[in-house]
Amino acid sequence: SLDPEQGEQLIDVVEKLLQDRTTLVAGSAVMAFEQLCPSRIDLIHKNYRRLCAIVADIDEWGQCAVINMLTRYARTQFNDPNRTEEKKEGDGEQEEKESFEEDSDEDFMNTLCTSPIDLVDPDLRLLLQACRPLLQSRNSAVVMQVAQLFFHCAPEGEIIHVIKSLIRLLKGKREAQLIVLTNITTMSAQHYNLFEQHLKSFFVNASDPTQIRLLKLEILTNVATGSNISMLLREFQTYVYSCNKEFAAATVHAIGRCAAEIKEITDVCLHGLMNLISTKDDTVVGESVIVIKKLLQMQNSDKSSIIKRMTGLLGTVSVPLARASILWLVGEYVGKVPKLAPDVLRQMAKSFGGEEDIVKLQVLNLAAKAWINNNKKITQLIPYILAQAKYDLNYDIRDRERFIRKVLCPNSDNPSPLEKYAKKFFMTFKPPPNLRGSFKSQDEYQLGSLSHMLKSGVTGYQSLPPFPEIASDSTLRDVVDTSWATPVPDQRPLGRANNHTKRRGFCSESEGEDSSEEETDSDEESEDESEEDSDEEESDSEENSSDEESNSSSEEDDDEEDDEDEDESSVEESSSEEETVRKLPPPKVQKKFQKTETLLDFNDPVANPSLNTMVLAQSTTLHELLVGGELGGLSLGDSTGPNYSLDLSRPSYELLHRVSGGGLGIEYSFPRSEMKVGSVSINLVFNNTTDQEITDVRIKELEEKGSVTMEEFSIIPIIPPGQAGQGCAFINFNDTLQPAKFTVCCSKGCYSVKIQPPVGELLVPHVLIESEFDALRSKLCGMHETSGECENGKKDVSELSQLISSILATSLCFSTDQATLKFSSKTIARETPLLVSLAVSRETVKVTINSEAVVLGSMILKEIVKAIGN
C-alpha cells in the first residue's frame, strides 16, 4: 500500500511528469496519475491542450491511457454536445424519438449531418480533432479508445467517423473481433442506422466460433429495419438449421425480436415459427414455443388455432421452459379454449410427479384458472393435483398449493372469503413482454472497459460520470506554455526585453541592429507588436540603423541612453570589420528560438526580470568579446581574417581527424561563455592541413531527428591552406546524453560526425543564497537525492571548488559551514535545479546530489567521486 507520508510528494512528482515535454513520458505520467490521484482534475487543466496536441506522437499504449483519461475529463468539464434547447426543456422528447425511428435512411443521415455542432465546446472540439487521425492506427486498442471517446463525448452526427475503422478491425484476429463486436453491439443498440450500410460485414461465416456468431446475430437484429428485413430473414432461415443448437435457438429469438419491432412482418414470422415447431430439434422447438407465446401476447387477433396446435406438442417437447409456455398459454386464454383446458390438465396430472418445478407451477396455475372458468368438469381432478403438490419436495410448489386451496376451497362446504377475489388473483391482465437482447445490460458500462466485456462491474471499475449542467471555465485550461500550438501575437513580450532578445547572437552590433530592424518590419506586417511600437518603426524607417537603435532605446528607457551611445561608438570603430561577419539566421529561426524561451517551467524571462538581466548581461559579455575583446577580429564567413585556435581554458576534443577528413581536421570545445536559452554552445575549429583551399564548409541537418535539435550553422566560404576557420554551433540536447549526429560537408566531401556532450556541459550556473539553497534542497529529498563517499586525496576546499567548477558549470553558494561546499546549477533545456553538496573532512568527502533529473544527478555523482578519488 502507498505510504501516506509520501503521497503528497508523489503527487508533486506526477504533476511535474505531466508537464514534461517528452512524448515518451506522457503515457506513463497519465497512467501514474490514474493510479495515484485520478480525482485531482486540477492537475489536468493546465496540461489538457498540450496532451491533445501531442497525443498522436505518444506511444500506442500511452495513447490508450491518455484518451481514456481525457474521456473522463471531457465528461466532467464540458456540456453534453447532443443537448439541444428542446431537450433542455424536456418537451416532446418521446415524440422526437418516435419520429426519428420512422425516418428513412436518407433523412437520418441528413439529421446527423445537421446536428447542433455549435453547442460543442471548443476544447472538446480540440480533443475530437486531435484523436480522429488515430482511427488509422495499426493498434486495435487505440482505435477502440477513439471509438469510445466519440461514442461517449462526440455529437451524434460525428460518431459515423469511427464506423469504417471498426469494420476494418473485424479482419483481424478472433480475440480482437470478439472485443470489437461486443462494443459494436452496444453502439448499434443506440444508433442502429450507423451500421446499416455495412450489414453484410456481420453475416456469419462457417468458421466463426459460437460467441462471435451470437454477437453478429445480435448486431443484425439491432440494425433490422423495414427496408432490410427481407434480406435478414433469408439469412436467419439459414441460421435456424445450423448444427450449433445454441446459435439456432438464438436465431429463433432474433426472429421473434424482429417480428415484435417491425409490425408488418409479425404474421410472417409467426407462420415461420409455427413451421419450426414441427422439427426434430428440441432446442429449436422449445425456443420457438417461447417466442410464439410472447408474440401472441402482443397480438389482439384470434389465438385459438395456434394454441390448439401448440398443445399437441406437449407429448413431444421435452424443454421445460417450452412446456411451461404452452401451459401458460392454455391457462391465460382458457376462455377461448374452454374444452381444451380440462383435457390438457388431465394429461399433466398423470405426469405431474416427473415434471420440472417450472412446469409444476404452471400446472397449478392452469388448474386454478380452469376451476374459476368452469369448475364442473374438473371437480375431481383438481383435488388430485393439489394432493400431489402438497407433498412435493420444493417449498415454492407447496406454498402455491396452500394458497390455491385457501382461495378456491374445492370440495369444501364453507366458501372462503377470498374466493370473490380469485379472478383478480389469477386472471388479471398481463402486459405484453418486452423482447430485448441478451446484451442490453452492457449499456451501463463504459465502452471498451473490462466490465463492459464481462457485463458485470469488476474491482476498480469507475462508472463514466454524466455531463455536468454547467461547463467549467475555459480559462482553467489557459497556459503560458504554447509551444505545441501557433503562437499568439499578444503573448510575445514587448518593449526592452524583446529588443534585447532580438539582438542576441554571434554577430557584430551593427548587423544585430540590421536583423533587429528586419524583424521589426516583419512584426509590423503581422501585427504582433502594439500600435505604438509600429508607429515608432514607421517614423524611423528612413534613418540609419545606429540612429534608430538610439532613438528607440531612448523612448523605451532613459536609463539606457549611455549604454546605447557606447554601443554605437563601438560599432563605428569596427565598421571595417562588419563586412566580414555573417548575418544572423533568418528571422524565422529567431522567432522559433524566442518561442522556446516562453516554454520555461520556472524562472520565465517574462515573469522573472532577474533572468532578463542575466540574459542581457550574457549578451553584452559576448558582444564585448566579439567587438572589443580578444575575439574582436573573428570572422565566421571570411577566411582572410586572423587564424584562431580553441579556447585554451577549456578542454578540446577531436571531432574529425585530418586523415579521415581528407586534410580537414575538426576540433570542438564547450566555451560556457556563449549562451542561448535551451542550447549548448559548442566552439568548432576547422583546420586546413592541405596545400589547397577548402571552400563551402557547412553543416547539414541532423541525421537522426529526435529530442536533439540544432540551430542553423553559418557557412564558412573559404579556409586558406594551413589556416583555420572557426564557427559556433548551438545544439539543444534536451537534457539528455543522446549524441548529436550530423554531416559536415565541404569541397573535399561529406563526413558523418557526432558530438556527445559531457554531463557537466548540460548545466548552467544558478545563483542562490544559502537560505534558498537549503529550502530547495529540503524539497528535493527522497527519490530526488543521491549521495556517495570517497577518499579526500589531500585536497583542500579551494582545490575541491576548482575541481567541481571544471566538471560542471555551476555557481558556488556561500556557506556558513566552512567544511561544506554548496554548488547550484540548473539544466539548460528544462531549467531543472541541480544542487551539489560536499561535506569535507580530513579523510573523506561525502558528495550529495539533489535534483529531479535523477539520471543526470547519478551520472554527475560518479564523475565527481571519480575526480576527487584521483
N, C-alpha and C positions, 0 to 999 in steps of 0.2 A: 504493500500500500504506500501511497505518497506521504512523505514526511510533511506534516502541516507546517513546520518551520521553514521548509524550503519551497512552499507553494508560491509565495509572492515572488521570490527570486526567479523561480522557473517561469512564472508568467511574464516577468520582465525579459527573460531570455526569449520567450516566444514572441513577445512584442517586437524585439529587436530583429528576430529572424523574419518576421512578416514584412519588415521594412527593407530586407536585403534585396539588392537589385539583381542578384544572380538567379536566373530561372531554375537552376538545379536545386536551389534552396526552397523555392516557393511551395512545391508539393509537400515536402517533408514538414515545413513550417505549418502548413494548414492542417496536416494530419496530427501534429503535436497539439495544435490549437483545439481540434475536435476532441482529443482525448483528455486534455488538461482543463480547459476552460471554455467549453462551447457556448456558454451563456454570456461571455464577455463580448457582446456585439460591438462595443465601443472600440475594440482593437481592430475591427474590420473597416470602420468608417473611412479612416484616412488611407487605407490600402485598397479600397474597393475598386476604384477606377484603374489603378495600376494593375491589379490582378486581372481585370477584364482585358487590359491591353496586352498582357504577356501570356495569357492562358494558352495561346496557340504555340508558344515556344517552350512550355513546360513539358517534362517527360510524360509519357502516356498515363501511367498510373497516378502521377501527380495531378494530371488534368482531371481524372475521376474525382479525386478528393476535393480539388478546388471547385469544380462545377457543383458537386453535391453541397458543399458549404455555401456557395453563392445562391443556390436554390433556396435553402432555408433562410438566408439573409433576405432574399427578394420577397419571400412570403411574410416577413415580419416588418419590412420597411416600406413597401410600395402598396398602392391600392390595387384592387383586382382589376386587371385590364379589360375584363369582359363585363364589368358592371356598367350598365347604361343608366340613363336618367329614369327610364321606365322601370328598370329593375330596382332602383333605389326606392321608388315609391311603392313597389310591391303590387301594382295593379296590373291585371291582365297577364300574369305570368304563366298561368296554366293554358290560357288561350294561345299565347305565343308559342308554347311548346307543341300544342296540338297542330297548329298551322305549320309549324316548322317540319313536323313529321310528314305532313301531307304534301310538302313542296316536291317538285320534280328535282332531278339531279342538277339540271342547269340552274334552277332557281336557288338550289342550295349553294352551289359554287359562287353564284353572284352574291349571296348573302354573306359568305365567308370573305369574299374579296372586299365587300363594303362594310366590314366590321368596324366599330368605332376605335380605330387605332390612335385617334387624337387623345384618348384617355391614358395612353401608355406613358409612364414616367420616363423622362429622358435617360436616367441612369439604368432603368430596366431595359430600355431600348439598346443602350450601350452593351449590356450583358448579352442580350439575344443576338445582336450583330456580331459580337466577338466570338460567340460559341457556334454560330451557324456553320462556318467553314470546317469545323471539326466533325461534321457529319460525313466527311470524306475520309476520316481516319481509318487506318488499317486495323485498329484495335476495336473489337466489338464492344468492350466495356465503355470506351469513350463515346461511341455512337449512342449507346443506351443512356448514358448520363445526359447527353444533349437532348435526347428524345424526352426523358422525364422532365428536364428543365422546361422545354416548350409545352409539354402536356400540363404541367402544374402552374406555370407562370406566364405563358405567352397568350395573346389573344387567340380566339378560336380560329380565326382566319389564317393564322400562321402555323398552326400545327401540321398543316399539309406539307410543309417543307421537310419534315422528318420521315415521311412515308416511304419514299423511294430508298432511302438509306436503310430503313428497317427491312424492306423487302430484299435488299442486297445481302443482308446478314443471313437470310434463310438459306443461302447457298453454302454456308459454312458447315462446321461440324455439328453433330447431333446435339451435343451439350449446349452449344450456342443457340441452336434452333429452339431448344426447349425453353430457354430463358426468354428469347426474343418473342416467341409465340405466346408465352404467358403474359408478357407485357402488352402485346398487340390485342390479346383477348380483352383486357381491361379497357384499352383505348377504343376498341371497336364497339364496346357496350355503350359508350357515351357519345361517340362520333362515328356512327356506322357508315355514313356516306364517304368518309375519307378513304376507305379501303375497297370501295365498290369497283373501281377501275382495275384493281389488282386481284379480282376474285379468283382467277384461275391459279394464282400463286399458292392458294390454300387448298387446292384439291389434293386428296390423299393419294400418296404413292404406295405401291405394293411393299416397298422396303421400309416404310415408316414404322417405328415402334408404336406401341399402343398409346403411350402418353402423348406423343406428337399427333397421332391420329385424333385423339379426343380434343386436343387444343384446336386443331384445324377445323374440326366439326363445329366446335363452339363459335369460332370466328365466322364460319359460313352461315351459321344460324343468326348471329348478330347482324350481319350485313344483308340479310334477306329482305327484299322489297318486292312490290308487285311487279316490277319490271324484270327481275332476275329469278323469281321463284320457280318458273317452269324449268329453267336450266338446273337449279339446285335440286328440285325434286327428282329429275332424271339421275343426277349424281347420287342422291340419297337412296334411290331404288337399287343402285349397285351395291352401296354400302350395307344395306339391310341383309343381304345374303352372304356377308363376309363370314369366314370361318372363325373369326375372332368374335366370340359371343358378347364380350363387354362392349366392343365397338359397335356391334349390330344393335344391341339394346340402346346404346347412346344415340344411334341414328334414329331409332323409333321415337325416342324422347325429343329429338330435334325436329322431327316431322310434326309432332304434337305442338311444339312451340311455334313453328311457322303457321300451323293451322289456327292457333289461338290469336296470333298477332295480325295475320292477314285474313280478314273475314271472307274474302272472295274464294279462298281455297279450302275452307273448313269442310265442306261436304266432300270435296275430292279427297282430302286427307282421311276423313272418316271411312270412306269407301275403301281406300287402300289399306288402312289399318284393319278393317274387318276381314280383308283377304289374308292378312298376315296371321290372324288367329287360327287359321287352318293349317299352318306349317307345323313341322315336327320339332322345331327348336323351342324348347320350353322357355328359354330366356327371352326370345323374341316375342313369343305368345304372351308371356306374363307382362312384359313392358307394354305391349300393345293394349292389353286389357286395362292397365293402369292409365294409359294416355286416353283411351276411349272414355273411360269413366270421368276423367277431368273435362274432356271436351263436351260430354253430354251435359254436364253441369252448366256449361256456358251457353247452351242452346235452349230455345223455348219450343222447339218442334216436338213432334210425337217421337217418343223414345222406346215404345213398347216392342217394336220389331227387333231393334238392336239388342234390347235386354233379353228377349226370348232366345235369340241366337247365342248370346253370351252365356246364358245359364246351361246350355248344352256342353260347355267346356269344363264344368265342374268335375266331370268324371275323368278328364284327361289332363287338365292343367295341374301341375304339381308345385308351381311357385306360390308360396304362402301369400305374398302381397297381392298377386293376381286373384287368387281365390277369395281373399278378403274384399277386394274391389268389386267382384261380381256380387257377393252377398250384400255389400253396401248399396249397390245399385238397385237390387231387388227390394231391399228394405226402404230405401229413400223414395222409390216410385211404386210402393206397394199398392197404392190406389189405382194405378194404371194397369197393373197386372195382378188383380186380386186372386185369380185362380192359380197363378204360378207360385206365389209366395208359400202357401202351405206345402206344396209338393217339394219345393227346394228345402224347406225346413225339415221335412221328413227325411230327405236324403242326408242332410247334415247331421241329424240326430243319431243316425247309425254310426257315423264315423267321428263323432264328437270327441271321444277319448283319444284318438290318434292324431288330431289336428294340432297345428301350431297355435300358440297363445293368441296371436293376432287374429287368426281365423275363428277361434272360440269366442272372442269378444264380439265379433261381427255376427256370429250365430245367435248369441244372447240378444243383441240389438234387434236382429231380424225377428226373433220370437216376440219381443216386446211390441214392435211395430205391427206385426201381424195380429197380435192379440187386440191391440187398440182398433185396428181396421175391421176385423171380423173374427171375434173370439169363438164363434160357434164351431168352426172347423178344426181348431187346434186345442180344444178343451182338454183332451187327454195327452196331447203332445208336449205342451209347454211345461207341465209339471215334471215330465221325464227329463227334459233338457236341464231344468233348474236343479233337479236332484243330482245329475252328473256334475254340474258346475259347483254344487255345494261342497263337494269333497275333492276338488281339483287342487293340485299342488301350488298353483300360482295364486297368490293372495289377491291380485287385481281381479281375477275371474271370480273368486269367492265374494269379494266386495260387490261386484256388479250383480251377482246372483241375489244377494241380500237386498240390494237396492230395488231390483225389479220385483222381488217378492213382496216387499213392503208397500210399493206404489200400486201394483196391479192387484195383489191379493187373489191369485187364482185359487179356485176351489175353497173359498172362504165365505162364510155367511155374513160376516161383518165387513162392509166395504171400508176401504182405507180413506181417511180424509184427504190424502194426496192424490187419489185416483182422478179427481177432476182436473188436476194439473198434468196428468200423464202425457197428454198430447203436446203440451209445451215442452215437456222434458225430452221427448223422443222424436217428435215430428216437426220441430221448429225449422225455419228456413235456414239453409246453409249458403253462405256467399260462394260464388264460383272461385275456384283456386287460381292462384297466380303462377303460371308456368314460368319459372325462372331457371337460368343456367346454374350449373354447379360451381361456376367461378364468380358468382355475383358478390360473394363475401370479400373478394380481394380489393374492392374499391376503397376500402377504408385505410389501406396501407399505401405508403409511398411507392411509386413506380420504380422498379429496379432494385428494391430492397429485398433482403432475405425473408423478411416477414411477408412481403407480398408473394414471394415464390412459394412459401410454405403455408400460406393462408392462415397464419397464426403469428401473434406477436412474440418475437424471440427476446431473449435477455439483452438489454441495452438498446432496444429499438425505441426511437422517439418519433412520435407521430408528427406529420408535417403541420406546422401551425397555420391557422387561417389567415387570410389577408386582413390587415388592420382597416378600421374605418377611416382613420386619418393617417396619411403617409408621413414619414419622418421628414425633417427639414433637409433639403438637398445640400445646404451649406455644411452639414456634418461631413460630407464627402469632399469638400473643397480642401486642397492641399497646395503647398508651395511647390512641391516636387512635381514637375510636369515634363520630365524627360521622356516619358512614354507617349506624349501627345504633341500636337503642334503648339509651339509656344505662344502664349497670349501676349500681344504687344504691351498691354498695360502692366504686365508683371515684370518687365525689364527695369532694372534700377536706372534712374535718371540722374543727371547732374554730374557732380565732380567725380564720384566713384566710377561712374560709367565711362567718363572720358579717360581716366587713368587705366581702366581695363583695356580700352581700345589701344592705348599707346604701348602696352607691354609687348615685348617681342625681341628677338635677336636682330636688332637693326639700329640705325642711327636715329637721332631725334627728328631730323628733317623728314625722313621717309616715314617715320612713325606718324608725324603730323599729316603727311600726304594720305596715308592709308586711313587715318582717322577722319580726314575730310571726305574721302570716298565713302566711308561707312556712314558718315552723317548724311551725305546726299542720298544714299540708298535708303536710309531710315526715313528721310523726308518723303520719298515716294511711297513707302509702305505705311506711313503714318504711325510709326512705332513711337516716335518721340512726341512730346507735348507740343501744343501750338506755339508756345513762347519760344522753345528751342528751335522750332522750324523757322520762325521769323528771324532769329539771330543768324541762322545759317544762310538764309537768302540774302540778308543785308550785307553779309561779309564775304559772299562767294567771289566777288571781284578782287578782293585783296589777296596779298601773298600769304603763304601758309604760316610763316612766322608771326605776321601781324594778326592773323585770325586766331592763332593759339593764344596770343597775349590778350586780345580783346575778350575772347570767350572766357578765359580764365579770370579776368578782372571782373566780369559781370557775375560770375558764379561765386567767387570768393575773393574778397580784397586781400586776405592774408597770404595769397599765393602769388602776388604780383612779383615779389623779389625773386622767387624760385623760377618763375617763368622767364624773367629777364635773363637770369643766369643761363637758362637752357637755350634761349635764343642766341646769346653771345657765343655759347659753346658750339652751337650749330653753324654760326657764321665762320668761326675759326676753322672748322673742319669741313667747309663746303667742298674743298677739293677732293675729300675722301668720300663724299656722299655718293658719287657716281659709281664707285666700285662696290658698294654694298647693295646686295639684292634686297628687293622689297619683301614685305611680309607676305604670307599666304593670302589668298583672296579673302574678301570679307566673309564668304561663306564659312570658311574654316574658323575665322574669328568668332562668328556667331555661334557656331557649334560648340566651341570651347566655352564661350560665355554662358551658353545654356547649361553646360556641365557644372559651372560654378554654382548654379542655383539648386543643385542636387544634394548639397551637403546636408547631412542629418543634424549637425550642430555646428556652432561657430560659423554660421552662414555669413558671407560678406555683407549681405544686405541688412541682416538683423544685428550683426555684431560689428560696430565701427572699428573695434580694435583690429579685426582681421583685415579690414580695408587698409588701415595704416600699415600693417605688416606687409601686405601685398605691394603697397606703394613704395615702401622702403626697399623691398627686394627689387622692384622695377628700377628705382633710382640707382641702387647699387650697381645693377647690371649696366645701366646707361653710362655710369661713371667709368666702369671698366672698359666699355666699348669706345667711348669718345675721348676721355681724358686720362684713362688709366694705362696699365701696361698693355692692354689689348687694343689700344687706340687704332692701330693700323690694320686690324684684322679684316680680311675680305673673304666672304664665302664664295663669291662668284668671279673674282678676278685673280688670275694666277700671278699677276705682276706684283702683288703685294708681298709683304715680308713672309718668311717661312716660319711656321710655328710648330712647336712640339707639344706633347701632352703636359698637363699641369703636374709639375714635379711634386706638389704637396699631396697628391692623390695617387694611389697605385694604378698602374695601367695594365691592360690585358690585351693579348693579341687576338684580333678578330679574323684576320686573313693573312696567312703567311705569303711573303713575296713570291715564293716558288709556285705556290698554288694559284696565286693571282696573276701569273704572267708578268711579274715585275711590280705589281701593285700590292703594297702591304698596308694593312689597316690595323690601327690600334684604337682602343677606346678606354675611357675613364669616366668616373662619376664625379663631376666637379662640386656638386652640392651648392653651388653659388647661383646658378641659373635655374629659376623656378617657374613652373607652370602648374596651376592648380590641378591636381589629379594625375600628373605625369611625372616620370622620372627623367631628369636631364642627363643625356649621355653625350660626351665630347668625343668626336670621331676625328682622327688624323689619317689622311690618305697619303702615303709615302710613295713617290715615283722613283724607283730604283733603276729604271731603264735609262737609255740614252735618247729616248724619243718622248714626245709629248703624249700625255694621256688626256683625252677630252671626254666631255659629256659624262661626268661621273654623277650618277643619280641612284636613288633607292626606289625600287618598285614597291608595290603594296605587300602587305604581309601574306606569306604563303598559306598559313592556316589561320583563318579568321575565327576567333573565339572571344574569350573575355579580354584578350590583349588587343589594344588599338594603338595606332601610331599616327602622329601628326605628319603633314606633308613636309617632305625634305627638300631643301633648296638645292638646285642643280649646281655643280661646280663645272664651269665650262672647260677649263683647261688647267693642267698641272704640268709645269715645265720639267725637263729632265733633272733628276737629282734634288728636286724640291718636294714640298708637301703642301697639301691643301687641308683646310680644317672646316668642319661643319658640326652643327649641334642637332641631335635628334631628341624628340620628346615622345616617350613611349609610356602608355598607361598600362601597367601590368595588372591593374585591378587587385592589388594587394596579394598577388599570388606569385609563385616562383615559376610559373609557366614560361618557357623561353619564347622570345620573340624571333620568329624565323622570317627572314626577308631576303631579297635578292639585290646585290649590288651590281650595277651594270656600268660599263664604260666602253671606250673604244677597243679595249683588249678582250672584252667578252663579259659574260654574266656569271656571277659566283653566288652560290647559296651560303648564307652565314646565319648564325643565331647568337643572340645575346641573352644570357640568363643572369639576372641581377643578384648580387649578394643580398642576403636577407636584410642586412642593415641599411641598404640603399632604398628600401621601400618605406622608410620613415622620414619624417621631418621633425625638427625641434618643436617642442610645445612648452612655452614658458608658463610655469606655475609657481606660486609661492608655497611655502611648506604647509600651511593650513589647507590650501586647495589640494595639494598632493595627498595629504593624509585623508581628507574627506573622500577623494576619488578612489583611493586605494581601499578604503573600508567598504566601498560599494562593489569593488571588483575582487571579491573573495570567493572561496569555494572552488567551483569548477573553473573559474577565471584566474586562478592563482597557480603558478608553477614555481618550484624552488629547487635549488641544488647547492651543493657544497664542494669546495675544492681546497687544495693547499694554497697558502698565500704566495709562496715563492719569493719571499723577502721584498715585496713591492709595497711602497708606502702609498698614502692616499692620493698624492698628486700623480704618481705613475699610474695608479688604477683609473683615475679620472681621464687621463690622456688615452689609456688603452680602450676604455669604453667609447670615448669620442671617435676613435679610429675605426671601431667596429660598426657603429651605427650613428646616424645623425640624431643627436639628442641635445637636450638642454639640461645643464646641471642646476639642480634646485638647492638653494641654501638650506642647510640642516643645522639645527642647534646641537645635535649629537655629532661630535667630531669623528666618531667611529662608524658613522653611517653615511653612505653616499646615496643620493637620490637623483635619478635622471628621469626626465619626462619627454616622451615623444608621441607622435600620432602617425598613423598610416597615411600615405599620400593620397590614395584614391578615396577611401571612405572616411578618413579622419577618425579612425578608431583609436582612442587613447591607449598608450602602452607605457607602463611605469616600470622602472628598473631600480631595485634597492640592493645595496651592497652593505652587509654587516661585516666590518673588517676587524679581525683580531690578529694576534701575533702569528698564529699558525694556520688559520683557515679563513676563508672568505665565503660567506653564505650569500648566494645570489637569489633574489626573488623577483619574478616577473608577474605583473598584474595587467591583464588585458582580456577583452572579449575576443580578440583574434588569438585563439588558443594555439593554433598551429604555428603561427609566426612566433608567438611567445616561447613555445618549447624549442624552436629552432634557434632563436636568439639566445636562449639559456645555454644551449650546447656550445654555441660559438664563444660566449663569454667565459664559460667554465674551461673550455679548451685553451683559450688565450691566456687566462690567468694561470692555469696549471703549467703552461710552457714558460 
